[in-house]
Amino acid sequence: MQRGNCGSNRRLDSKRSWPLLSEISRRVKRRRATASLEKCFQEGKERERSLVEEGAKREAQFKELLRSLEAEKDNLEERLTNQLAQLNGSIADYQQEAADNREHLAELQRVGG
């Protein structure tokens, strides 16, 4: 009969320990879930840091490209202004030459006419 009591005590102990085991299991699951969430959070923070770093690099590249384009634009504007001044000078020279030729022609017509 002693054996029967031992077995029944084990069942009783087993019944008493079931809620404890269940609680331990829940806590382990929560800790795993928490660890998983913390890992995801850290990965997210790392990804954010990486994106911020990449964004800063791209912003620096963009600013350098913008400076380069502005310098090129200024250079082209200066060249265009110089070419326009040369063209205007050439037009003025041709106009003066045409006026001189008309005057010379008129003089020749007076003398010859």
Backbone torsions as a table, in degrees:
resi	resn	phi	psi	omega
1	MET	NA	-26.8	177.6
2	GLN	-57.8	-42.8	-179.6
3	ARG	-62.3	-41.4	179.2
4	GLY	-60.0	-42.1	178.5
5	ASN	-65.1	-39.8	179.5
6	CYS	-62.3	-45.9	179.6
7	GLY	-62.2	-41.5	-178.7
8	SER	-70.7	-33.0	175.5
9	ASN	-64.5	-36.7	178.5
10	ARG	-65.3	-41.8	177.9
11	ARG	-63.3	-40.9	179.2
12	LEU	-64.4	-45.4	177.5
13	ASP	-61.9	-41.0	179.4
14	SER	-62.1	-41.0	178.6
15	LYS	-66.5	-36.8	179.5
16	ARG	-71.7	-35.2	-176.2
17	SER	-81.6	-14.3	-179.6
18	TRP	-58.0	-48.3	177.9
19	PRO	-61.7	-35.5	178.8
20	LEU	-66.3	-45.8	177.5
21	LEU	-62.7	-39.5	178.7
22	SER	-62.9	-42.7	178.2
23	GLU	-64.8	-42.9	177.9
24	ILE	-60.9	-43.9	179.0
25	SER	-60.2	-43.8	178.5
26	ARG	-62.2	-42.5	-179.5
27	ARG	-64.8	-41.5	178.4
28	VAL	-62.0	-44.5	179.3
29	LYS	-62.1	-41.8	178.2
30	ARG	-62.8	-42.5	180.0
31	ARG	-64.2	-41.1	177.3
32	ARG	-63.6	-43.8	178.6
33	ALA	-63.2	-42.3	178.6
34	THR	-62.9	-44.6	179.1
35	ALA	-61.5	-41.3	178.6
36	SER	-64.0	-44.0	177.8
37	LEU	-64.1	-40.7	178.1
38	GLU	-62.9	-40.5	177.9
39	LYS	-62.8	-45.2	177.7
40	CYS	-61.2	-41.5	179.3
41	PHE	-62.8	-45.9	179.1
42	GLN	-63.6	-41.2	177.2
43	GLU	-63.2	-39.8	177.1
44	GLY	-63.6	-42.4	178.0
45	LYS	-63.7	-41.0	178.8
46	GLU	-64.9	-41.9	178.1
47	ARG	-63.5	-42.7	178.1
48	GLU	-61.3	-45.4	179.5
49	ARG	-60.6	-42.5	179.2
50	SER	-63.6	-42.5	179.3
51	LEU	-66.4	-39.4	177.8
52	VAL	-63.2	-43.7	179.0
53	GLU	-62.3	-46.0	178.6
54	GLU	-62.8	-41.0	177.5
55	GLY	-62.0	-40.7	178.9
56	ALA	-64.9	-41.1	177.8
57	LYS	-62.6	-46.0	-179.4
58	ARG	-65.7	-37.4	177.3
59	GLU	-62.8	-42.4	178.5
60	ALA	-63.6	-42.1	177.7
61	GLN	-63.2	-42.7	179.7
62	PHE	-62.1	-44.7	-179.9
63	LYS	-63.2	-40.1	178.5
64	GLU	-65.5	-42.8	177.5
65	LEU	-62.3	-42.0	178.8
66	LEU	-61.9	-45.2	177.5
67	ARG	-59.6	-43.5	-179.9
68	SER	-62.9	-44.3	179.5
69	LEU	-65.9	-38.9	178.2
70	GLU	-65.0	-40.1	177.8
71	ALA	-64.7	-43.0	178.4
72	GLU	-64.1	-40.8	177.9
73	LYS	-61.4	-45.9	178.8
74	ASP	-60.3	-41.9	178.8
75	ASN	-62.5	-45.4	179.4
76	LEU	-64.9	-39.6	177.7
77	GLU	-62.0	-41.9	179.8
78	GLU	-65.0	-44.4	178.1
79	ARG	-62.0	-43.0	179.7
80	LEU	-63.8	-41.9	178.1
81	THR	-61.3	-43.4	178.3
82	ASN	-63.8	-43.1	178.9
83	GLN	-65.0	-39.3	178.1
84	LEU	-64.2	-40.7	177.7
85	ALA	-63.3	-42.0	177.5
86	GLN	-63.0	-43.2	179.3
87	LEU	-62.5	-45.2	178.0
88	ASN	-61.5	-39.0	176.8
89	GLY	-63.0	-43.3	178.8
90	SER	-63.9	-42.7	178.4
91	ILE	-61.3	-44.5	179.0
92	ALA	-61.9	-41.0	177.8
93	ASP	-62.2	-45.3	179.3
94	TYR	-63.9	-40.2	178.9
95	GLN	-64.0	-41.9	178.6
96	GLN	-64.9	-42.8	178.8
97	GLU	-62.6	-41.4	178.4
98	ALA	-64.4	-41.8	178.2
99	ALA	-64.0	-42.3	178.1
100	ASP	-62.5	-42.0	179.4
101	ASN	-65.2	-39.8	177.4
102	ARG	-63.4	-43.2	-179.9
103	GLU	-64.2	-42.8	178.9
104	HIS	-63.7	-42.5	178.1
105	LEU	-62.2	-43.2	179.3
106	ALA	-63.2	-38.7	179.3
107	GLU	-66.5	-42.3	178.3
108	LEU	-63.8	-37.7	179.7
109	GLN	-67.3	-36.5	178.8
110	ARG	-68.0	-44.2	-177.3
111	VAL	-70.9	-42.5	-176.3
112	GLY	-84.7	-18.0	-169.4
113	GLY	-89.2	NA	NA
